[in-house]
């Protein structure tokens, strides 16, 4: 009876040790995540093998697993940048990114878990300042938002492509100008619009005047041609034709030959 407690205590201690080792060895990786394995007695960070996938993983209790989110993430950033003429511009942008899952070990070894603040944030800020500095406030306010969005994306991607980071998209959500500058630009745009409308009315009026001149000229030319074609001989022939038609009428009349102007006959009716 005295031996049972002496044997039971080591067994209990052994069971506890096993439970602790199992707890230390078990790692659960959630959906959209991957794990980087660190072996303190085996060369450090594992970079030549794929990262640990989702689910329940068993590792040696003396090893450590660093878990990264590998699905797309969004970074929202508000930056103060300068335009080409030195005016302060507030730029609100969103960046869609994720770590390269196949190179997660290299990312952890060379940059670390805080890669967002170490690499991506400084890069996006630098690219935004560089790109916005090429444009005037008028361009930023009106037509160049898509252009600066594409340029910021291109410049950022060039830097992060060798840093084991995937850059999906850069979206410029808002460009805020100083109130006085915004009002001045809006006034200028209204004046330009009014000038274009006035110019359009002038062009329309000029075209209408030209149309009327062409129409009047056409009528004048037609009348001139008609008057030139009606000579004395033609008028006499027409008068004779009319006289003959009238003479054939059943109504009583008196015809005086050669008594009208130019020798044309005169027809006198009883009625």
C-alpha positions in Angstrom: 0.0 0.0 0.0 2.9 2.3 0.8 4.4 1.7 -2.7 1.3 2.9 -4.6 1.5 6.6 -3.7 5.3 6.5 -4.5 4.6 5.0 -7.9 1.5 7.2 -8.6 3.3 10.5 -8.0 5.8 10.1 -10.9 3.0 8.9 -13.1 1.0 11.9 -12.4 4.0 14.1 -13.0 4.6 12.3 -16.3 1.1 12.8 -17.4 1.2 16.5 -16.6 4.5 16.8 -18.6 2.9 15.0 -21.6 -0.2 17.3 -21.5 2.1 20.4 -21.3 4.2 19.1 -24.2 1.1 18.4 -26.3 -0.4 21.9 -25.5 3.0 23.4 -26.5 3.1 21.4 -29.7 -0.4 22.0 -31.0 -1.0 25.1 -33.1 -4.3 26.1 -34.7 -4.1 28.3 -37.8 -7.4 30.0 -38.7 -8.9 30.6 -42.1 -7.0 33.1 -44.3 -3.8 32.6 -42.3 -0.5 30.8 -42.6 2.3 30.0 -40.2 6.0 30.6 -40.3 8.0 28.0 -38.4 11.0 29.0 -36.3 13.4 26.3 -35.2 15.8 27.6 -32.5 17.8 24.4 -32.7 17.4 23.9 -36.5 18.6 26.9 -38.4 16.0 29.5 -37.3 13.2 30.6 -39.7 12.2 28.0 -42.2 12.4 29.6 -45.7 12.9 26.6 -47.9 9.5 25.0 -47.2 5.9 26.2 -47.7 4.4 27.9 -44.7 2.1 26.0 -42.4 -1.5 25.9 -43.7 -4.9 26.3 -42.1 -6.0 23.9 -39.4 -4.5 22.0 -36.5 -0.7 21.6 -36.7 1.7 19.7 -34.5 5.2 21.1 -34.1 8.0 20.4 -31.7 7.4 22.1 -28.4 10.7 24.0 -28.5 9.8 25.5 -32.0 7.6 28.6 -32.5 5.0 29.5 -35.1 4.4 33.0 -36.3 1.0 33.4 -37.8 0.3 35.9 -40.7 -2.9 36.9 -42.4 -2.5 36.0 -46.1 -5.8 37.2 -47.5 -6.3 40.7 -48.9 -6.2 43.5 -46.4 -6.9 47.2 -46.6 -4.8 50.1 -45.4 -6.5 53.5 -45.2 -4.2 56.5 -45.0 -4.8 60.3 -44.9 -1.7 62.2 -46.0 -0.8 65.9 -46.4 1.2 66.4 -49.6 2.3 69.4 -51.6 1.1 70.3 -55.1 3.5 71.5 -57.8 3.1 75.1 -56.7 3.6 74.3 -53.0 0.0 74.3 -51.8 -1.0 71.8 -49.0 -3.2 69.1 -50.3 -5.0 66.4 -48.2 -5.1 63.1 -49.9 -7.2 60.1 -48.7 -6.2 56.8 -50.1 -6.8 53.1 -49.6 -4.3 50.4 -50.4 -5.2 46.7 -51.0 -2.3 44.4 -50.2 -1.3 41.0 -48.8 1.9 39.2 -48.1 3.3 36.7 -50.6 2.2 33.4 -49.1 4.9 31.4 -50.8 7.6 33.7 -49.5 6.2 34.2 -46.0 9.3 32.8 -44.3 11.6 35.3 -46.2 9.2 38.1 -45.3 9.4 37.2 -41.6 13.2 36.7 -41.7 14.1 39.9 -43.6 11.4 42.3 -42.6 9.3 40.9 -39.8 5.7 40.9 -38.6 5.5 44.7 -38.7 6.1 44.9 -42.5 3.1 47.2 -42.9 4.8 50.1 -40.9 8.3 49.2 -42.0 7.7 48.9 -45.8 4.2 49.6 -47.1 3.3 52.8 -45.2 6.6 54.7 -45.9 6.4 53.6 -49.6 2.8 54.7 -50.2 3.5 58.1 -48.5 6.7 58.7 -50.5 4.9 57.7 -53.8 2.0 60.0 -53.0 4.2 63.0 -52.3 6.2 62.4 -55.5 3.2 62.0 -57.7 1.0 64.8 -56.4 4.0 67.2 -56.6 3.8 66.9 -60.4 0.3 68.4 -60.6 -1.3 71.8 -60.0 -4.4 72.1 -57.7 -6.5 72.7 -60.8 -5.4 69.4 -62.3 -6.0 67.5 -59.0 -9.4 69.0 -58.6 -10.7 68.3 -62.1 -9.3 65.6 -64.4 -6.2 64.1 -63.0 -7.5 61.9 -60.1 -7.4 58.7 -62.1 -3.9 59.6 -63.4 -2.4 60.2 -59.9 -4.1 57.0 -58.6 -2.4 54.9 -61.4 1.0 56.6 -60.9 0.9 56.1 -57.1 0.1 52.4 -57.7 2.9 52.0 -60.2 5.6 53.7 -58.0 4.6 51.8 -54.9 4.5 48.5 -56.7 8.1 49.0 -58.1 9.4 49.2 -54.5 7.3 46.5 -52.8 7.6 43.9 -55.5 11.0 42.7 -54.1 9.8 43.0 -50.5 7.5 39.9 -50.6 4.4 42.0 -50.6 1.6 41.8 -53.2 0.0 45.2 -54.0 -3.4 44.7 -55.5 -4.7 48.2 -55.8 -4.3 51.8 -54.8 -7.6 53.9 -54.6 -7.6 57.7 -54.2 -10.8 58.3 -52.3 -10.6 62.0 -51.8 -8.5 65.0 -52.7 -9.1 68.0 -50.4 -7.8 71.4 -51.4 -7.7 74.6 -49.2 -11.1 76.2 -49.2 -9.9 79.4 -50.8 -8.2 77.5 -53.6 -11.2 75.4 -54.2 -13.5 78.4 -54.4 -11.1 80.1 -56.9 -11.0 77.0 -59.1 -14.8 76.7 -59.1 -15.1 80.4 -60.1 -12.6 79.9 -62.9 -14.4 76.8 -64.1 -17.8 78.6 -64.1 -16.2 81.5 -66.1 -14.7 79.1 -68.6 -18.1 77.4 -69.0 -19.9 80.7 -69.5 -17.2 81.8 -72.0 -17.7 78.5 -73.9 -21.5 79.0 -73.9 -21.1 82.6 -75.2 -18.7 81.5 -77.9 -21.2 78.8 -78.9 -24.0 81.4 -79.2 -21.8 83.7 -81.3 -20.9 80.8 -83.6 -24.6 79.8 -84.0 -25.6 83.4 -84.7 -22.9 83.7 -87.3 -23.9 80.5 -89.0 -27.5 81.6 -89.1 -26.5 85.0 -90.6 -24.4 83.2 -93.2 -27.4 80.9 -94.0 -29.7 83.9 -94.5 -27.2 85.6 -96.7 -26.8 82.5 -98.8 -30.6 82.1 -99.1 -31.1 85.8 -100.0 -28.3 85.5 -102.6 -29.9 82.4 -104.1 -33.2 84.2 -104.4 -31.6 87.3 -106.0 -29.7 85.1 -108.5 -32.9 83.2 -109.4 -34.8 86.5 -110.0 -31.9 87.8 -112.1 -31.9 84.7 -114.2 -35.6 84.9 -114.6 -35.6 88.5 -115.6 -32.8 88.0 -118.1 -34.8 85.2 -119.8 -38.0 87.3 -120.2 -37.0 89.4 -123.3 -39.4 91.4 -125.5 -39.9 88.6 -128.1 -40.8 86.1 -125.4 -43.3 88.5 -123.9 -44.9 89.1 -127.3 -45.1 85.3 -128.0 -46.8 84.8 -124.6 -49.2 87.7 -125.4 -50.1 86.1 -128.7 -50.7 82.7 -127.1 -53.0 84.3 -124.5 -54.9 86.3 -127.2 -55.5 83.1 -129.2 -56.8 81.3 -126.2 -59.2 84.1 -125.3 -60.4 84.4 -128.9 -61.5 80.8 -128.8 -63.8 81.5 -125.8 -67.6 81.5 -126.4 -67.9 84.8 -124.7 -68.5 87.7 -127.1 -65.5 90.1 -127.4 -64.0 92.6 -129.7 -60.4 92.2 -130.9 -58.4 95.2 -131.9 -55.3 94.1 -133.8 -52.1 96.0 -133.2 -53.5 98.5 -130.8 -51.8 97.4 -127.6 -48.2 98.2 -126.4 -45.6 96.7 -128.6 -48.3 96.0 -131.3 -50.1 93.3 -129.2 -53.8 92.9 -129.9 -56.4 94.2 -127.4 -59.4 92.1 -126.6 -62.6 94.0 -125.4 -65.4 91.8 -124.0 -69.0 92.8 -123.8 -69.1 92.0 -120.1 
